[in-house]
Amino acid sequence: MTELVLISHGSFSVELLKSAEMIMGPQDNIHAIPLLPSEGQEDFLAKFDALVKDFDDYVVFADLLGGTPANTISKQIMLGRDIQLYTGMNLPMVIEFVNSSLVGTDPDYITAAQNAIVNVNDVLAADDDDEDDE
């Protein structure tokens, strides 16, 4: 089974996991690693390595391209580790992970993330325009 590792500045990854579980139920194969203010790259990498040491297959979502959590894992990729890393993580990406695991399809994390970015005012205005046309 594929594992999902959420990494972030502060507790964003922990809280994102809690939000996903609120919607999708308990998720034993999703894990969160926060980079705490008192920690550096070495501390963060030690936590990451301790978590993934027994994983056969995993994917990593990071909060921000260019931030310390993503940069730490990017360095590992450049050193030859086989890690799939996506940045800009959001709740729809996590739900895509869960849903694709449940139904056995290939996940499309980027499309899930992009499709979730919507200006609701524009959607509502378009609905109002449709109603005016009737």
Secondary structure by P-SEA (a helix, b strand, c coil): cbbbbbbbccaaaaaaaaaaaaaccccccbbbbbbcccccaaaaaaaaaaaacccccbbbbbcccccaaaaaaaaaaaaccbbbbbccccaaaaaaaaaaaaacccccaaaaaaaaccaaaaaaaaaaaaaaac
